[in-house]
Amino acid sequence: MRAGVGIGGWEDIRAEVLRRIRVRDWPPGAMIPTEEELATEFGVARATVNRALRELAVAGVLERRRKAGTRVAALPVRKATLDIPVIRQEVEARGQRHSFRLLSQAEAVPPVPVASRLGLGPEQRMIYLETLHLADGQPFVFETRWLNPLVLPAPLPDFATVSANEWLVAHVAYALGDIAFSAAGATPREAAVLGVAEGAALFVTERTTWTAEAPITAVRLAHAPGYRVQTLV
Protein backbone atom coordinates (compact mmCIF):
# COMPACT_ATOMS: atom_id res chain seq x y z
CA MET A 1 0.00 0.00 0.00
CA ARG A 2 1.31 3.48 -0.79
CA ALA A 3 2.37 5.63 2.11
CA GLY A 4 -0.39 8.02 3.01
CA VAL A 5 -3.18 5.95 1.48
CA GLY A 6 -5.97 5.50 4.01
CA ILE A 7 -8.02 2.35 3.51
CA GLY A 8 -11.44 2.46 5.06
CA GLY A 9 -14.18 0.81 3.03
CA TRP A 10 -14.47 -1.33 -0.05
CA GLU A 11 -14.49 1.78 -2.27
CA ASP A 12 -10.96 2.63 -1.06
CA ILE A 13 -9.76 -0.88 -1.87
CA ARG A 14 -11.39 -0.74 -5.31
CA ALA A 15 -9.61 2.56 -6.02
CA GLU A 16 -6.24 1.18 -4.87
CA VAL A 17 -6.61 -2.00 -6.94
CA LEU A 18 -7.47 0.10 -10.00
CA ARG A 19 -4.44 2.30 -9.36
CA ARG A 20 -2.10 -0.70 -9.20
CA ILE A 21 -3.54 -2.04 -12.45
CA ARG A 22 -3.25 1.34 -14.15
CA VAL A 23 0.42 1.82 -13.22
CA ARG A 24 1.15 -1.81 -14.16
CA ASP A 25 2.07 -2.96 -10.66
CA TRP A 26 -0.36 -5.70 -11.67
CA PRO A 27 -0.20 -5.93 -15.49
CA PRO A 28 -2.84 -7.58 -17.70
CA GLY A 29 -3.00 -11.31 -17.05
CA ALA A 30 -1.16 -11.11 -13.72
CA MET A 31 -2.42 -12.89 -10.62
CA ILE A 32 -3.16 -10.55 -7.74
CA PRO A 33 -2.77 -11.37 -4.02
CA THR A 34 -5.44 -13.44 -2.33
CA GLU A 35 -8.32 -11.90 -0.42
CA GLU A 36 -6.65 -12.94 2.83
CA GLU A 37 -3.38 -11.27 1.84
CA LEU A 38 -5.10 -8.07 0.78
CA ALA A 39 -7.23 -8.01 3.94
CA THR A 40 -4.06 -8.28 6.02
CA GLU A 41 -2.27 -5.59 4.01
CA PHE A 42 -5.16 -3.12 4.20
CA GLY A 43 -6.17 -3.99 7.75
CA VAL A 44 -9.79 -4.74 6.87
CA ALA A 45 -12.14 -7.71 6.96
CA ARG A 46 -11.91 -10.22 4.13
CA ALA A 47 -15.56 -9.46 3.28
CA THR A 48 -14.58 -5.86 2.53
CA VAL A 49 -11.92 -7.00 0.08
CA ASN A 50 -14.36 -9.48 -1.46
CA ARG A 51 -16.87 -6.70 -2.15
CA ALA A 52 -14.26 -4.56 -3.91
CA LEU A 53 -13.00 -7.43 -6.06
CA ARG A 54 -16.53 -8.52 -6.96
CA GLU A 55 -17.31 -5.01 -8.20
CA LEU A 56 -14.20 -5.01 -10.38
CA ALA A 57 -15.02 -8.46 -11.71
CA VAL A 58 -18.50 -7.30 -12.70
CA ALA A 59 -16.89 -4.35 -14.47
CA GLY A 60 -14.67 -6.75 -16.43
CA VAL A 61 -11.43 -5.48 -14.89
CA LEU A 62 -10.67 -8.71 -13.01
CA GLU A 63 -11.22 -12.38 -13.77
CA ARG A 64 -12.09 -14.57 -10.79
CA ARG A 65 -12.13 -18.36 -10.78
CA ARG A 66 -12.95 -20.56 -7.85
CA LYS A 67 -9.78 -22.17 -6.43
CA ALA A 68 -7.73 -20.59 -9.22
CA GLY A 69 -7.46 -17.09 -7.78
CA THR A 70 -7.99 -13.66 -9.26
CA ARG A 71 -6.07 -12.15 -12.14
CA VAL A 72 -6.14 -8.89 -14.06
CA ALA A 73 -8.19 -9.33 -17.23
CA ALA A 74 -5.89 -9.74 -20.21
CA LEU A 75 -8.40 -7.96 -22.44
CA PRO A 76 -10.60 -5.92 -20.10
CA VAL A 77 -14.15 -5.70 -21.43
CA ARG A 78 -16.94 -4.19 -19.42
CA LYS A 79 -19.66 -6.73 -18.76
CA ALA A 80 -22.08 -3.93 -18.05
CA THR A 81 -21.96 -0.39 -19.38
CA LEU A 82 -22.85 2.78 -17.57
CA ASP A 83 -24.00 5.43 -20.01
CA ILE A 84 -24.27 8.86 -18.39
CA PRO A 85 -27.38 10.47 -19.90
CA VAL A 86 -27.37 14.17 -20.75
CA ILE A 87 -30.60 15.48 -19.28
CA ARG A 88 -30.94 18.17 -21.95
CA GLN A 89 -30.83 15.54 -24.69
CA GLU A 90 -33.30 13.37 -22.80
CA VAL A 91 -35.79 16.25 -22.59
CA GLU A 92 -35.30 17.25 -26.21
CA ALA A 93 -35.80 13.63 -27.33
CA ARG A 94 -39.27 13.90 -25.84
CA GLY A 95 -39.98 16.88 -28.09
CA GLN A 96 -39.78 19.37 -25.22
CA ARG A 97 -37.64 22.42 -24.49
CA HIS A 98 -34.97 22.02 -21.81
CA SER A 99 -33.89 24.67 -19.35
CA PHE A 100 -32.38 24.56 -15.89
CA ARG A 101 -31.89 26.66 -12.77
CA LEU A 102 -28.97 26.44 -10.37
CA LEU A 103 -30.66 26.65 -6.98
CA SER A 104 -27.65 26.27 -4.71
CA GLN A 105 -23.86 26.00 -4.84
CA ALA A 106 -21.54 25.63 -1.87
CA GLU A 107 -18.31 24.04 -0.74
CA ALA A 108 -18.88 21.77 2.24
CA VAL A 109 -18.03 18.49 3.93
CA PRO A 110 -20.56 15.96 2.61
CA PRO A 111 -22.81 14.08 5.03
CA VAL A 112 -21.51 10.79 6.39
CA PRO A 113 -23.52 8.52 4.01
CA VAL A 114 -22.11 10.35 0.97
CA ALA A 115 -18.55 10.46 2.33
CA SER A 116 -18.72 6.76 3.16
CA ARG A 117 -20.08 5.88 -0.26
CA LEU A 118 -17.20 7.75 -1.91
CA GLY A 119 -14.52 6.56 0.50
CA LEU A 120 -13.65 10.10 1.60
CA GLY A 121 -11.87 11.24 4.72
CA PRO A 122 -13.96 12.93 7.42
CA GLU A 123 -12.82 16.46 6.56
CA GLN A 124 -12.60 16.34 2.76
CA ARG A 125 -14.62 19.15 1.26
CA MET A 126 -16.59 18.89 -1.97
CA ILE A 127 -18.67 21.13 -4.20
CA TYR A 128 -22.40 20.77 -3.59
CA LEU A 129 -24.89 21.72 -6.32
CA GLU A 130 -28.68 21.73 -6.46
CA THR A 131 -30.09 22.07 -9.97
CA LEU A 132 -33.67 21.96 -11.19
CA HIS A 133 -34.08 20.78 -14.79
CA LEU A 134 -37.27 21.78 -16.58
CA ALA A 135 -39.13 20.48 -19.62
CA ASP A 136 -41.27 23.13 -21.31
CA GLY A 137 -40.93 25.19 -18.15
CA GLN A 138 -42.21 22.46 -15.83
CA PRO A 139 -40.12 20.58 -13.24
CA PHE A 140 -38.54 17.51 -14.81
CA VAL A 141 -35.81 16.38 -12.41
CA PHE A 142 -34.21 17.76 -9.26
CA GLU A 143 -30.46 17.09 -9.30
CA THR A 144 -28.44 17.12 -6.09
CA ARG A 145 -24.75 16.56 -6.72
CA TRP A 146 -21.47 16.34 -4.82
CA LEU A 147 -18.34 17.02 -6.90
CA ASN A 148 -14.75 16.23 -5.99
CA PRO A 149 -12.75 19.37 -6.88
CA LEU A 150 -9.46 17.44 -6.74
CA VAL A 151 -10.18 15.59 -10.00
CA LEU A 152 -11.90 18.36 -11.95
CA PRO A 153 -10.09 20.24 -14.73
CA ALA A 154 -9.59 23.96 -14.22
CA PRO A 155 -11.08 26.41 -14.68
CA LEU A 156 -14.52 25.30 -13.54
CA PRO A 157 -17.43 26.68 -15.53
CA ASP A 158 -20.21 28.84 -14.14
CA PHE A 159 -22.69 26.13 -13.21
CA ALA A 160 -25.49 28.70 -13.37
CA THR A 161 -25.01 28.83 -17.14
CA VAL A 162 -23.53 25.38 -17.88
CA SER A 163 -25.24 22.26 -16.59
CA ALA A 164 -22.90 20.23 -14.36
CA ASN A 165 -24.45 17.08 -15.84
CA GLU A 166 -23.53 18.02 -19.39
CA TRP A 167 -20.14 19.53 -18.51
CA LEU A 168 -18.98 16.41 -16.67
CA VAL A 169 -19.96 14.11 -19.53
CA ALA A 170 -17.93 16.24 -21.94
CA HIS A 171 -14.86 16.96 -19.79
CA VAL A 172 -14.27 14.29 -17.14
CA ALA A 173 -13.60 10.67 -18.11
CA TYR A 174 -14.54 8.00 -15.62
CA ALA A 175 -13.05 4.54 -15.10
CA LEU A 176 -15.79 3.00 -13.02
CA GLY A 177 -19.29 3.82 -11.90
CA ASP A 178 -22.38 2.44 -10.27
CA ILE A 179 -26.03 3.31 -10.55
CA ALA A 180 -29.14 2.47 -8.53
CA PHE A 181 -32.82 3.01 -9.26
CA SER A 182 -35.53 3.20 -6.63
CA ALA A 183 -38.94 4.55 -5.76
CA ALA A 184 -38.82 6.94 -2.82
CA GLY A 185 -41.06 9.40 -1.07
CA ALA A 186 -40.28 13.04 -1.79
CA THR A 187 -38.20 14.69 0.91
CA PRO A 188 -39.39 18.13 2.12
CA ARG A 189 -36.78 19.79 -0.14
CA GLU A 190 -37.68 17.67 -3.17
CA ALA A 191 -41.38 18.30 -2.59
CA ALA A 192 -40.84 22.06 -2.46
CA VAL A 193 -38.66 22.16 -5.59
CA LEU A 194 -40.77 19.78 -7.70
CA GLY A 195 -44.11 21.17 -6.51
CA VAL A 196 -45.43 17.87 -5.16
CA ALA A 197 -46.70 16.71 -1.80
CA GLU A 198 -44.13 15.65 0.76
CA GLY A 199 -43.84 11.88 0.61
CA ALA A 200 -45.15 11.67 -2.97
CA ALA A 201 -43.72 8.70 -4.86
CA LEU A 202 -40.77 9.69 -7.04
CA PHE A 203 -38.51 7.76 -9.40
CA VAL A 204 -34.98 8.25 -8.04
CA THR A 205 -31.64 7.57 -9.69
CA GLU A 206 -28.45 7.57 -7.61
CA ARG A 207 -25.09 7.36 -9.34
CA THR A 208 -21.40 7.57 -8.46
CA THR A 209 -18.48 7.73 -10.87
CA TRP A 210 -14.73 7.32 -10.31
CA THR A 211 -11.40 7.90 -11.97
CA ALA A 212 -8.90 5.08 -11.49
CA GLU A 213 -7.89 6.59 -8.16
CA ALA A 214 -10.58 8.87 -6.77
CA PRO A 215 -14.31 9.63 -6.80
CA ILE A 216 -15.61 12.18 -9.27
CA THR A 217 -19.20 12.72 -8.25
CA ALA A 218 -22.21 11.39 -6.40
CA VAL A 219 -25.54 12.51 -7.76
CA ARG A 220 -29.18 11.95 -6.85
CA LEU A 221 -31.83 12.60 -9.49
CA ALA A 222 -35.39 12.89 -8.19
CA HIS A 223 -37.74 12.83 -11.17
CA ALA A 224 -41.11 14.51 -11.25
CA PRO A 225 -44.16 12.18 -11.10
CA GLY A 226 -44.92 10.52 -14.41
CA TYR A 227 -41.28 9.98 -15.38
CA ARG A 228 -40.77 6.84 -17.44
CA VAL A 229 -37.57 4.99 -18.32
CA GLN A 230 -37.22 3.46 -21.77
CA THR A 231 -34.20 1.61 -23.12
CA LEU A 232 -33.14 -0.71 -25.91
CA VAL A 233 -32.17 -4.34 -25.26
C-alpha positions in Angstrom: 0.0 0.0 0.0 1.3 3.5 -0.8 2.4 5.6 2.1 -0.4 8.0 3.0 -3.2 6.0 1.5 -6.0 5.5 4.0 -8.0 2.4 3.5 -11.4 2.5 5.1 -14.2 0.8 3.0 -14.5 -1.3 -0.1 -14.5 1.8 -2.3 -11.0 2.6 -1.1 -9.8 -0.9 -1.9 -11.4 -0.7 -5.3 -9.6 2.6 -6.0 -6.2 1.2 -4.9 -6.6 -2.0 -6.9 -7.5 0.1 -10.0 -4.4 2.3 -9.4 -2.1 -0.7 -9.2 -3.5 -2.0 -12.4 -3.3 1.3 -14.1 0.4 1.8 -13.2 1.2 -1.8 -14.2 2.1 -3.0 -10.7 -0.4 -5.7 -11.7 -0.2 -5.9 -15.5 -2.8 -7.6 -17.7 -3.0 -11.3 -17.1 -1.2 -11.1 -13.7 -2.4 -12.9 -10.6 -3.2 -10.6 -7.7 -2.8 -11.4 -4.0 -5.4 -13.4 -2.3 -8.3 -11.9 -0.4 -6.7 -12.9 2.8 -3.4 -11.3 1.8 -5.1 -8.1 0.8 -7.2 -8.0 3.9 -4.1 -8.3 6.0 -2.3 -5.6 4.0 -5.2 -3.1 4.2 -6.2 -4.0 7.7 -9.8 -4.7 6.9 -12.1 -7.7 7.0 -11.9 -10.2 4.1 -15.6 -9.5 3.3 -14.6 -5.9 2.5 -11.9 -7.0 0.1 -14.4 -9.5 -1.5 -16.9 -6.7 -2.2 -14.3 -4.6 -3.9 -13.0 -7.4 -6.1 -16.5 -8.5 -7.0 -17.3 -5.0 -8.2 -14.2 -5.0 -10.4 -15.0 -8.5 -11.7 -18.5 -7.3 -12.7 -16.9 -4.4 -14.5 -14.7 -6.7 -16.4 -11.4 -5.5 -14.9 -10.7 -8.7 -13.0 -11.2 -12.4 -13.8 -12.1 -14.6 -10.8 -12.1 -18.4 -10.8 -12.9 -20.6 -7.8 -9.8 -22.2 -6.4 -7.7 -20.6 -9.2 -7.5 -17.1 -7.8 -8.0 -13.7 -9.3 -6.1 -12.1 -12.1 -6.1 -8.9 -14.1 -8.2 -9.3 -17.2 -5.9 -9.7 -20.2 -8.4 -8.0 -22.4 -10.6 -5.9 -20.1 -14.2 -5.7 -21.4 -16.9 -4.2 -19.4 -19.7 -6.7 -18.8 -22.1 -3.9 -18.1 -22.0 -0.4 -19.4 -22.9 2.8 -17.6 -24.0 5.4 -20.0 -24.3 8.9 -18.4 -27.4 10.5 -19.9 -27.4 14.2 -20.7 -30.6 15.5 -19.3 -30.9 18.2 -22.0 -30.8 15.5 -24.7 -33.3 13.4 -22.8 -35.8 16.2 -22.6 -35.3 17.3 -26.2 -35.8 13.6 -27.3 -39.3 13.9 -25.8 -40.0 16.9 -28.1 -39.8 19.4 -25.2 -37.6 22.4 -24.5 -35.0 22.0 -21.8 -33.9 24.7 -19.3 -32.4 24.6 -15.9 -31.9 26.7 -12.8 -29.0 26.4 -10.4 -30.7 26.6 -7.0 -27.7 26.3 -4.7 -23.9 26.0 -4.8 -21.5 25.6 -1.9 -18.3 24.0 -0.7 -18.9 21.8 2.2 -18.0 18.5 3.9 -20.6 16.0 2.6 -22.8 14.1 5.0 -21.5 10.8 6.4 -23.5 8.5 4.0 -22.1 10.4 1.0 -18.6 10.5 2.3 -18.7 6.8 3.2 -20.1 5.9 -0.3 -17.2 7.7 -1.9 -14.5 6.6 0.5 -13.7 10.1 1.6 -11.9 11.2 4.7 -14.0 12.9 7.4 -12.8 16.5 6.6 -12.6 16.3 2.8 -14.6 19.1 1.3 -16.6 18.9 -2.0 -18.7 21.1 -4.2 -22.4 20.8 -3.6 -24.9 21.7 -6.3 -28.7 21.7 -6.5 -30.1 22.1 -10.0 -33.7 22.0 -11.2 -34.1 20.8 -14.8 -37.3 21.8 -16.6 -39.1 20.5 -19.6 -41.3 23.1 -21.3 -40.9 25.2 -18.2 -42.2 22.5 -15.8 -40.1 20.6 -13.2 -38.5 17.5 -14.8 -35.8 16.4 -12.4 -34.2 17.8 -9.3 -30.5 17.1 -9.3 -28.4 17.1 -6.1 -24.7 16.6 -6.7 -21.5 16.3 -4.8 -18.3 17.0 -6.9 -14.7 16.2 -6.0 -12.7 19.4 -6.9 -9.5 17.4 -6.7 -10.2 15.6 -10.0 -11.9 18.4 -12.0 -10.1 20.2 -14.7 -9.6 24.0 -14.2 -11.1 26.4 -14.7 -14.5 25.3 -13.5 -17.4 26.7 -15.5 -20.2 28.8 -14.1 -22.7 26.1 -13.2 -25.5 28.7 -13.4 -25.0 28.8 -17.1 -23.5 25.4 -17.9 -25.2 22.3 -16.6 -22.9 20.2 -14.4 -24.5 17.1 -15.8 -23.5 18.0 -19.4 -20.1 19.5 -18.5 -19.0 16.4 -16.7 -20.0 14.1 -19.5 -17.9 16.2 -21.9 -14.9 17.0 -19.8 -14.3 14.3 -17.1 -13.6 10.7 -18.1 -14.5 8.0 -15.6 -13.0 4.5 -15.1 -15.8 3.0 -13.0 -19.3 3.8 -11.9 -22.4 2.4 -10.3 -26.0 3.3 -10.5 -29.1 2.5 -8.5 -32.8 3.0 -9.3 -35.5 3.2 -6.6 -38.9 4.6 -5.8 -38.8 6.9 -2.8 -41.1 9.4 -1.1 -40.3 13.0 -1.8 -38.2 14.7 0.9 -39.4 18.1 2.1 -36.8 19.8 -0.1 -37.7 17.7 -3.2 -41.4 18.3 -2.6 -40.8 22.1 -2.5 -38.7 22.2 -5.6 -40.8 19.8 -7.7 -44.1 21.2 -6.5 -45.4 17.9 -5.2 -46.7 16.7 -1.8 -44.1 15.7 0.8 -43.8 11.9 0.6 -45.2 11.7 -3.0 -43.7 8.7 -4.9 -40.8 9.7 -7.0 -38.5 7.8 -9.4 -35.0 8.2 -8.0 -31.6 7.6 -9.7 -28.5 7.6 -7.6 -25.1 7.4 -9.3 -21.4 7.6 -8.5 -18.5 7.7 -10.9 -14.7 7.3 -10.3 -11.4 7.9 -12.0 -8.9 5.1 -11.5 -7.9 6.6 -8.2 -10.6 8.9 -6.8 -14.3 9.6 -6.8 -15.6 12.2 -9.3 -19.2 12.7 -8.2 -22.2 11.4 -6.4 -25.5 12.5 -7.8 -29.2 12.0 -6.9 -31.8 12.6 -9.5 -35.4 12.9 -8.2 -37.7 12.8 -11.2 -41.1 14.5 -11.2 -44.2 12.2 -11.1 -44.9 10.5 -14.4 -41.3 10.0 -15.4 -40.8 6.8 -17.4 -37.6 5.0 -18.3 -37.2 3.5 -21.8 -34.2 1.6 -23.1 -33.1 -0.7 -25.9 -32.2 -4.3 -25.3 
